[in-house]
Amino acid sequence: MLTDRQRQVVDLKDGKGLTFKQIGEQLGADKASVHKSYHAAKKKLADKQARLDPGIRKTLDKLGMGELPGLHSGWVHKEDAETGEWASSYFFLGKDGAPEAADLEAVLEDAVANVFRGDLAKPARPQPVGENLLVVDIADLHIGKLCVFEETGFAYDRAEAVRRGIEGTRALLERAQKHGVAHILFVLGNDVIHIDKPGRTTTSGTPQDTDGTLAVMFDDALAFYVACIDMCRQVAPVTVLYCPSNHDWFTGFALARAVRAWFRDCPEVNASDYNTSHNHRKYFRFGANLLGFTHGDGAKEADLPALMLDEVPQHLDGGRRRYWYLHHLHHKIGKRGRGTQKRQTEKDLIGMTVLRDDAGLEDTQAPQIEYVRSPSPPDGWHHRNGYVNRQAVEVFLHCPHDGQVARFTGWF
């Protein structure tokens, strides 16, 4: 930990440009002791800088933020005006030295109060315009996934994942506002983090190509969600809903609860125990809309209509417009109808999307099934096997009476 004298010397030397002799005269010390204090302080700060994650340090250097003297921790959320490069990462450096045991409680209180709370004073409770529900479902973002351009034709890392997620949300939110938004349903999870174990594997143990450690992926994902929910809550009240998924089953759950804790004092954000639980299928009622959400790696698609009837029978009479939103496959598939009459209305193929105009919309009681697109490109394994998706983020506008009336897509 830097002493008060060391901090004074560094400030006078680096901040005000004084010579060692001038600093000594101002502090009443000889030149040699000032010189010794300065270099001891710089060594401590250099050791501190070395503890920073190499990926974050590289990004900070590119953005002109490479010097971190005196910092305990923080968020990197900045765009380079010249290159357009954007980054959002959390870094933790600790104090200049290990805290004394007597100070540990104070350190923890400070972390909870400042590091993990942030400034929640941005909007008052919004006055929404219109009557519609906007479903913001940034699916399968895979923060920490690594795609090498020379191998796949796509470059994707933590910074690019968060950039696509936040900038996509910003653009689609602005577009949807023009159609009247009374409430926002913000969907968490769905492989937001690429791995679930420090050994760089998914929950089931499948190895992955990664950028960064599990810890920095978690912090990036939290920064991403906080930034997006902050944007949303300035438009309309927000309800958070979490979908567990196969890449980050446990880490995603912990992240959902972290988001709930972050916004616990925000009256405009609702993150209930049910909505942030590890229940694999979740439901949301809005007017005549009954919406079901699941990642897509669990129950069979053919069983989802019956599961909706069985799990939320209390909403069947009022919820005449029924929908299932699924994820996991990274490309668009839309289906309507029931049983043998079920028809595919839309499907992403390589390089194109096929739409059918003869599927029929007469059976409004049968849930519409929709797989949500992913902004994440194929990594090496998927590219080798020809699984090349059309990368995009999507939001969905639901009228309280007429169901889904619009969908907005942002392509990458």
N, C-alpha and C positions, 0 to 999 in steps of 0.2 A: 504494500500500500504506500502511495506517495505521502511524504511528510508535507506539512504546511509550507516549510521552507522550500522544498523541492518544487511544489506547485507554483510558488511565487517566482522562483527563478525561471522555470519554464515559461510562465506567462510573460515575464519581463523580457526574456531573451527572444522567444519565438513570436510572441504576440505584439510586443512594442518595439522590438529590434534594438534593445540596449546592448551595450558591450558588457563583458564580465566586470570590467572596472566600474562602469556606471552602476551596474546592479549592486556591486559591493558597497559603493558609496551610499546608495539609497537604502540598503538593508543593514548597514553598519557592520559589514563583514569584509574579510580580505578577499582578494581576487582568486586565490588558490582554492579557498573553501567554496566559493561560488561556482568555480569551474568543476569541482568535484561533485557538488550537489546536482548540477545540470546534467552531467553525463550519467550519474547514477539514476536520475529520473528518466532519461531517455532510454536507458537499458531496460528499465521496468516496462516502459511503454512499448518498446520493441518486442519484448517477451509477450506482452498482452496481445499485440497485433498478430504474432505468430500463431496464437491459439484460434484465430478466426478461420472458419471453414474456407478452404481454398477457392471453392466455387463462388462464395459470396464475396471474398476479397477481390477476385478477378472482376466481378460485376461492379463493385464499389470503385475500383481503380478506373474502369472504363467511364464511369459516370462522374469522375472527379471527386470521389469521396473516400479516397484511400487512407487518409489520416484519421485516426480514431482516438486521439488522446483524451483521457478522462471519461470515456463512455463506459457505462455499465452494460447496456443492452439497447436494442432498438429495432425499428422496422426500416427496411430499405423499400421505398415505394416511389420510384422516380423515373421519369422519361428523359432520355438524352435528346435535346432539341435538334441536334444535328443528324444523328443516326436513326432516331426514332426507336432506339432500343429501350425496352421497359423492363423493370425488375421490381419484385416485391418479395422480400425475404426478411426473416427475423433473425437477429444474431444476439448471442449472449456471451459476454466477456467476463462477467463477474466484476468484483471490485479489483483494485490494482493489486491486491494480495488476498489471501484467504481471510474471511471474516473471523473475528474473535468469537469464541463460543457464546459469550454474553450478548453478542450482537446478532446472533442467528435469528432470533424471533423478530427483531426489527427488520432484518433483511427480507424475511418471508412476507411480513406485512407490507413492506414497500413493493415487493414483486406483485402481490395480489392487487394492491391499490393502484399501481401505476403501469407495470409491464403488461399485466393480463387484463386490464380493464379498458384502458384507452379513454379517449374523450367522447362521452356519450351526449354531449350537449348540442349536437348539430341541428336536428329538427325538433320542433314541438310535434305533437300529434298532428299528422297531416290532414288536410281537408281534401279528400279525393274528389275527382271529377268523373262522373259517369257511374255505371252500376256493374261493371264487368269484373270478373276474376281473371288475373293474369297468373298463369303457371310458369314460373321461371325454373327450368329444369336443365342445368348445365351438366350433361351426362357424360360419364366415362372420361373425365379430364385427365386422369393418370398423371398427377404431379409426381415427378421423379423418373418418369419414363424417358429412355434415351433412344432417339432415332438418329442414326448417322447418315448424312446426306449421300456420301459416297456409296453407301450400301443400299439405301432405300429410295433415294431421291427426295427425302424429307428430313429437315433438321428440326428436332424437338427435344427440349430439355426443360428443367424446372421453370426457368424464366419465361420461356415461350408458352408453356402450359398456363401459367398464371396470367400472362398477357392476353392470351386468347380468351380465357375465362372472363376476365374483368372487362376487357374492351368489347367482347361480344355481348355481355350483359348490358353494358352502358348503351351500346348502339340499339339493341332490341328494346330496351326499356324506353328509350326516347321515341322509337317508332310506335310502340304500343300505346304510349300515353295519349296519343292523338285520338284514340278510339274510346277513351273513357275507362279508367281503371279505378275500381272502388276498393279492391283488396288484392294482395299478392300472396300467392302460395310459393314459397321458395324451397326447392327440393335439395336436400343434402345427400351426400353419399354417392352410391353408384360408381365405385372405383375412383374416387377422387384422389386417393393416394395409390401409388403403383405397387407398393409392397406392404407386407404386414409384419415382417420379421427383420431383425438387424442383419441376418445373413443374406439379405437382398432376394427374398422369395415371397411369394404370395402366401395366403393363409394355409393353403394345402401343401406348400413346399415347392412350388414351381419356380425355378430360377428366372430372374429377369435382368435385362440390361437397364442400368439405372444411372441417374445423375444425382449424386449427393447421397447422404445418409438418411435413414428413416426419420431421425430427429428433425433435420432441416426440411424434409418433405412435409412433416406434420406442421411445422411453423409456417411454411409457405401456404399450405392449405388453409390454415386458420386466417392468415392475412388475406387470402383470396375471398373467403366467406365474409369476413368482417367488411372488406371494401364493398362487396356486392350488396350485402344486406344494408349497409349504410346508404348506398344509392337507392335501394328499393324503399326504405322507410321514409325517405324524403318525398316519395310519390304517394304512397298509400300504406295503411297498416299491413304488417307482414306476419304470416304464419309460416313457421319452419317445419318441414317434414323430412325425416331421414329414412333412406333406403339402404339397408345393409347389403354388402356385396362381396364377391369372392376374392378380390385382390387384397382388400383391407378390412376384413370382417371385424377384427377387434379395434384396430387403429381408427377406422371410420366411426365406430361407436364412441370411442373416446373423444374424437374430434367433434361429433355431434353434441356431446355433453359439454365440451369446452365452449362451443358456440352458444349453447343455452346459458352457461354461466356468464359469458361475456355480456350478453344482452339482458341479464336478469333484472336490471333496473329500468329497462326501456318499456314503457307502456304500449308503444307502437309495434313491438315485436313479441309474438307469442310462440314460445318453444316449450310445449308441454311435456310431461313425462312420457305420455303415450307417443307423441310425435317424434321424440328423440330416443325411443326405446329400440332394442334389437329385434323387435317383431318384424318378421321378414315381409309381411304384406300389411299395408296401411291404407286407410280410407279417409276421404275428405268430402264433406257435403257442402254444396254451395247452391242454394235455390233448388232448382230441379235437377242439378248435376250431382251425380254420385261418381266420384273419382277413386279408382284403385291404383296403387303404386306398388311395384315390386321390381327388383333388379332384373330378373329374367333368367337366373341360373337355378331357380328352385322349382316351384310347382310347374307342372306342365301347362302350356298355354291353353290347351283344350279344357282344362279343369278350372280356369280362372272365372268364367261366368258363374259356374255352380258355387265356387268358393265365395264369390261376392254375395250370392243369394243366401248362403249359409252363415257367413260371418257378420253381416250387417243387415239382418232382416228388418230391423226397425226403420231403415231408410229406404226400403224398396218402394213404398207407396209414393213418397214425395220425390224420390230420386229417379225420375223417368228417363233422364238422359244419362246413360251409363258409359263409363270409359275405363279402360286399363292403359296405364302408361308403363311401358317396359323399356329396358336398357340392355346392356351387356353385349349386344351384337354389333354395335357401332354403326349401323346403317338403318335407313328408314324401311319399315315394313308397316303397312296399314291393312287392317282386315275389318270386315263388317259381316253381320249375319250370325246365324245360329246353326250348330250341328253341320249337317251335310250341305246346308245352304250358305255356309260361310264362304265369302269371296275375298280374294286379295284385291285391295283397291289401289295399292301403291307399293313399289319396291325399288330400292336403290340397287342398280347393277353397276358393273365397272364402267365408269365414265358416263352413266346416264341414269335417269329415274323413269321407271315405267308406271304410267297411270292408266287405270281402267275406268271407263265411263259407263259400264254396264253392270256394276256391282249391285246397285239398288240400295235405297235408303229407307225402304218402307218398314223394316223391322227395327223400330226405334227402341224397343225394350231390350234387345240384345246388345251387350257392351261392345263398343268400338275399341279395338285393340291397336295400339300404336307404339312402335319401337322408336325411341328418340335417337337422333343422330349424335355422334361424338365429334368434338374438335380435335381428338387425338389421332395422329397419322399412324400407319403401320410401322412396327419395329422390324428388326431383322427377321424374326421367325415368321411373322404374319406376311411380310413382303415376299419371302421365299415361297410361301404356300399360296400366294395369289389373293390374300385377303386384303384388298385395297379399298378402303371406304372413302365416301365423299364427306370430307370433314366440315362440320358445321355445328353451330349452337342454335337452339330453338326455344321459343316461348309460345304459349298457347293462350288464347283469349276465349273465355267462357262467359256467355250471356246467362244470367240467372234463370231465364225461361227457355231459351232456344239451344242451350248446350254450346259446344265448341263452334264459334263463328269465325275464328281467324287463327292463323298460325304464321309466325314471323321467323325467318331463317337468316342467319348470318353465316356466310361461307368463308372458308379459309383455303 
